[in-house]
Amino acid sequence: MVLGDSDLKQINGRVSKIYKKVVGKRELLKKNLDSSGKYLDEALDKLCMLKNTLDEIRPFSKSEDTYKPYKQYVKVMRNSLSSMLEEFDSGMKLKTTGFLKEFLLKYTHFFHHLLFGDKENLIKVFSRLVSDPGYLKHGTFTSSFDTLTSCKKPGSYIFRISTRRLGFWSIAYVSSSLEILQALCYDWSIIFSLNYGHQQGLYLYPRGKNCADDFSDLCGKIVPSSQTSSEEKCLRCGANSSNTRMEPCGHSCCRACYKEILEPPLPSNEPHRGRNQEFNNAVERVLTHCSSERVTVEANLRILNLDYNLSDSVKALIQSHGDREAAIEFLKQGLIA
């Protein structure tokens, strides 16, 4: 880290302090977590990686075009990280095992997202993100709508650091029905989310301009590595044992979900079961095949998704032309084409 860069010094000082504090009470926390101590280990690993990465960052010189956006981004990152670490520190005092597991999982995601999922390419990814025309500096939920209001072209989008869910990224885009929708990047890093959205035809025009960067050259290949099966359930589907670990991000899931995540994107490809962005993709697909109102399609999909997977629910609604009762009959009788 360059001497005199106070922004990064403040960030790294706070990370180091929290890391030492959590390590000091590691054994006590593990007892509270029973068999789920791996959540704590993963959070600590990500904290340590974040600290090491911040040590290696060499800020741009003032003469470079990226210097100003770099300073602006670091300011937002510092404020976001500071708030989250305060909450993370206080959360270590919790005694409710179930809540503590969810808490640690949340922050493991957060620390992972700060690194963009790849330590070696941090500066390269960062440079591309802040110089991308779709990046909205200091953006909010409201300003995202304001920015895209003038864009009448479906596929127009912007992305920003979420102000409501600190540590996560948010993508706002114009749907095929010209509605402005926003999705949080819960399970993927921002570059994977943008790349997937580009392949699905959702994120095509940053601020309405025909110059989208799909970040395909930075996404790389996600390689699974088997891990010993445990009592922990897959965090994605909640049904199968979590026995596969994805690299380089380090997230765990079951083998079935892993295969679904990596299914090659095709025009007829259904989004995998998940939240926010994936659900919006599913709604968009149904809307292209039936004339129902968006709010009706969303309600029907949520109801069907309680008992059936999202992919089958989408197919059933399309076959029934938006009629939920007919879709349920198709699903019950296994008549999905």
N, C-alpha and C positions, 0 to 999 in steps of 0.2 A: 504494500500500500504506500502510495506517495506521501512523504512527510508534509504535513500542512493541510492535507485534505480533511478538514474537520468533519464534513458530512459522513464520510466513510469511517472515520475514527469513532464517532458517536455510535454509529450502527454496530461496528465490530465490538466496541467496548461493552455495549448492552448485551450482545449475543454471548460474549465470553462470560460475563457476570451470571447470566441465567444458566448457561451451560454448567458452570462450576457448582452453582447452587443445586441444580437438579441431580448432578452426579453425586453430590454430598448426601442426598437423601434417596439415592437410587434403591437401596435394599428395602427401605421402609415402604417406598411406593410399590415395589414389586410384590411385597406381601399383600398390600391392598388389592393388587390386580390379580392375585392368585395365578392362574395358568396363562394369563394374557399379558405377561411382562414384555412380550415382544413389541407391543405398541410403544412402550417406554424406550426400549432399545432402538427402535426405528426413529423415533422422534429425536433421540440424542445423537444418533448417527447423522441425521439431516442437519441438526444444529451444528455439529462439529464440521460437517462438510461446508456449511454456509460460512462459518468462521474462517476456514482455510481458504475458501474462494475469495472472500472479501480481502484477505491478506494479499492475494495475488493480483487483484484488480489494479490496472494502471490507467488512471483517468486520461482522457484525451487532452491534448494541449489546447490552449485557448484559441489557437489559430485554426483549429479543425472545425469543419461545419457541424460536427456532432457534439461539440463541447456544450453549447447552450442547452439542447434537449437532454444531454447527459446530466447536467446539474439539476435541471428541473425534475427529471425522473428520480434522481437520488433523493431529492427533497421529499417527494411523495413516498418513496420507498422507506425513507427514514421514519416519517410520521406513522406510516402504516405498521412498520415493524415494531416501533416503540409501543404503540397501543396494544398490539397483539402480544408482545412479550410480557407486558404488565398483566394481561389477562392469563397468559400461560403460567406465569409465576404464581398468581393467586390460585389458579386451578390446581396446582400441585398440593394444595392444602385440603382438597376435597377427599371425603371418606367414602363416598358412594361409588362402589366398583363399576357399575354399569355406566354411570355418567362419565367417570374418569376415562374409561376405554374410548367412548365417543369423543371426549375432549382431546385425548392424545392423538386419535386418528385425524381429527380436524387440523391439528397443528402440524402433524407430519405432512399432510397435503400442503399446508401453507409454506413450510420450509422448502418443500420440493419445488413448489411453483416459483418461489423467489429465485431459485437456481435455473429456472427454465428447463429443468430436467436434464441438463448436460453441462457439467462443470467445465469441460475442455472447450466448449464452444460458447461460453457465457458472453464474452465481449462481442463475438461475431453475431450471436442472436440478438443481443441487446442493441447493437448498432442498427441492425435491420429493422427491429421493432420500432425504435423511436424515430427513425427516418421514414417509416412507411406512411403514406398519405392517409391511411385509415386509423392511425394512432391519434387518439383524442387526449391531449395533455390536460390534466386536472378536470377531466370530464366527470359529469354526474349523471344520474338517471334522467333528469330533466334536460340537461344540455345535449344528451345523446339524441333525444327526440327532436330538439330544436335543430341540431346539425343535419339530421336526415329528412326533416320536413320538406325541404326544397328538392329532395331527390325523388323523382317520380318513377325511377327505374327499379324494378324488382332485382334483388341481388346487391343493392347498394348497402354498404356496411361501415361501421367504425368499431374500434375496440379501445378499451380503457381499463385502468385499475378500478375495481369496484369500490365505491365509497360506503356502501351499505354492508358489504361482506369483505372486510379488510383482508388483504392477502390474496384475494382471488381476482381473476380478470372477468370482464363482462364484454359481450359482443352484442351490438345492436344492429339490426338489419331490416331491410324492406322486403316483406314477403311477396309471394306471387299475387296476393289479393291487395297489395299496396298498404298493408298494415305494418307499423313499426314494432318489431318484437325485440326483446332483450333476453339473452341467455347467459348464465354464469358458467364458467369453465370449472366444474367441480372435479372431474376425474382425469382430465387431460391438461397438459401444459397449453399455453396460449398458441404456440406454433402448431401443435397437433390439432387443436380445435379449428384454427383458421384453415389448415390444410384439408381437414375432413369436410368442413363447410364449403370449401371451394369445389371439392370433388362432387359434393351433393348439389351444387348449383345454387347455394344459399349466399355465399360471400364471394361475389364476383367483381364488384366495383367499389373500391375504397372512396367514400364520399361521392359516389356516383361517377367516378373517373374510371376509364378503361385501362387500368394499369395495375391490376392486382398481383401481389406477390403471394404465391401459395406455400412458400417456405418448404417445398418438397425436398430441396437439397439439404435442408437442415434436420428434417424429421428423422432420417436414418431408418434403421430396421429395428423393430421391437423384437427381442429374442426372449423366449420363455425359458426358465430354468426350473426344473421340478424341485419341490421341497417336501419334506416329510409331512404327510397328512396329519392334521391336528383336529381338535374339537372345534376350532374356529370355523365359522361359516363364511362362505364367499361374501364379500362386502357388496358385491354387485347384484347378485341374484338372491342372496340370503337363504339358498336352499342346499347347495352342495358344499363339500369340504373345500377350504381354501388351500389348494395344493400346488399352485403354479405361481411363480414370481416373475414378473416382467422386468426386463432390463431395457434401457438404462434407468427407468423411472423408479424401479424397486417396489411397485405396488403389487399386491397379491390378489389372486382371484382363483376360481376353479378352472379346470381345463376347458369346459364347455364355453364359459364366458370368454376365455382367451381366444378360442377359435372364432367366436362371433365377432369380437372386436376387430380381428384381423381379416375378416371376410372382404375380399376385393370389392371396391366400390363400382357398381354397375348402375345403369339407368333405372333398373327395376329393384335395386337393392333396398331392403328395409333397414331402418336404423335399429341398433341394438337396444335392448331394454335399459332404461336409465332415466335420468332426470333432466329437466330443462331443455338443453339443446336437442337431445335425442327425441324428446317428446314433441318439441316443435317441428322437427323433421317429419315425424309420423303424421301430425295434424296436416302439414302442408301436402303430404302425399294423398291423404283422404280427400282434401279439398279440391284436388285436381281431377277427381273422379266423380264427385257428387256436388249438388248445389246447396247443401245445408249451410247454415250460418256457422262461422268459426266457433262461437261459444258453444253451439250444440255439439259440434264434432269433438271439441275438447272434453266436454262433459261425458259424452258417450265413450270416448277412448279411456278416460279415467275409470269409469264404471267397469268396462270390459277388462281392463288391465288388472283389476282386483283379483280375477279368477283365471285369466289367460295371459300368455306373454304378449308383449306389445306388437311383435311382428304378425302373429295370428289375428290379433284384434284389428290391425290395420286392414289385412286382407278381407276379414269378415265384413267390416264396414263398407269396403269398396264393393264387394259382391252384393251386399244388400242395399246399395245406393244410399247409405247413411241411416238406414232403419236399424236401430239398436236391437229391437226384439228379434227381427229376422237374423241379425248378425249372431245373436246368442244361439239361435237354433242351428245355424251353420256350424258354430263352434262345438255345440253339444254333440251333433251328429258326425262331426269330423268331415264336413263337406267343403273344407277350405281348398280352393284350387291352388 
